[in-house]
């Protein structure tokens, strides 16, 4: 593609960003961490934190539905 201008892209034309699999892996890691936190706040009896973590887990599960 002689004559194409890739100056708007970094590293001479490589696009930045995550693939769908990388994004899904990131979300799954976050979900695992939040489930661990949920166990801790549940054991501690912190119902306010428990509700917030459960909401975040629900949000991540919705994001994984693509």
C-alpha positions as CSV (number, residue, x, y, z in Angstrom):
1,X,0.0,0.0,0.0
2,X,2.4,2.6,-1.1
3,X,1.2,6.1,-0.5
4,X,-0.9,5.2,2.6
5,X,-0.3,7.5,5.5
6,X,-0.2,5.6,8.8
7,X,1.1,8.6,10.8
8,X,-2.0,8.6,13.0
9,X,-1.1,5.1,14.2
10,X,1.7,4.2,16.6
11,X,4.7,2.0,15.7
12,X,4.5,2.7,12.0
13,X,1.0,1.5,11.5
14,X,0.2,-1.0,14.3
15,X,-3.3,-0.5,15.7
16,X,-3.7,-0.2,19.4
17,X,-6.3,-1.9,21.5
18,X,-7.4,-5.3,22.8
19,X,-8.7,-8.2,20.9
20,X,-12.1,-9.6,22.0
21,X,-10.3,-12.5,23.7
22,X,-7.9,-10.2,25.6
23,X,-10.9,-8.1,26.7
24,X,-12.8,-11.1,27.8
25,X,-9.8,-12.4,29.7
26,X,-9.4,-9.1,31.5
27,X,-13.1,-9.2,32.5
28,X,-12.8,-12.8,33.7
29,X,-9.7,-11.8,35.9
30,X,-11.7,-8.9,37.4
31,X,-14.7,-11.2,38.0
32,X,-12.4,-13.7,39.8
33,X,-11.0,-11.0,42.0
34,X,-14.4,-9.6,42.9
35,X,-15.7,-13.1,43.8
36,X,-12.8,-13.4,46.2
37,X,-13.6,-10.0,47.7
38,X,-17.3,-11.0,48.0
39,X,-16.3,-14.0,50.1
40,X,-14.3,-11.7,52.4
41,X,-16.9,-9.0,52.9
42,X,-19.6,-11.6,53.4
43,X,-17.5,-13.3,56.1
44,X,-16.9,-9.9,57.7
45,X,-20.6,-9.2,57.7
46,X,-20.2,-5.9,55.7
47,X,-23.6,-5.9,53.9
48,X,-23.0,-2.5,52.3
49,X,-19.8,-3.6,50.7
50,X,-21.4,-7.0,49.8
51,X,-24.2,-5.2,47.9
52,X,-21.7,-3.1,46.0
53,X,-19.5,-6.1,45.1
54,X,-22.5,-8.1,44.0
55,X,-23.6,-5.2,41.7
56,X,-20.1,-5.0,40.2
57,X,-20.1,-8.8,39.6
58,X,-23.5,-8.5,37.9
59,X,-22.1,-5.7,35.7
60,X,-19.1,-7.7,34.7
61,X,-21.4,-10.7,33.9
62,X,-23.5,-8.5,31.6
63,X,-20.3,-7.2,29.9
64,X,-19.2,-10.8,29.2
65,X,-22.4,-11.5,27.2
66,X,-21.0,-10.5,23.8
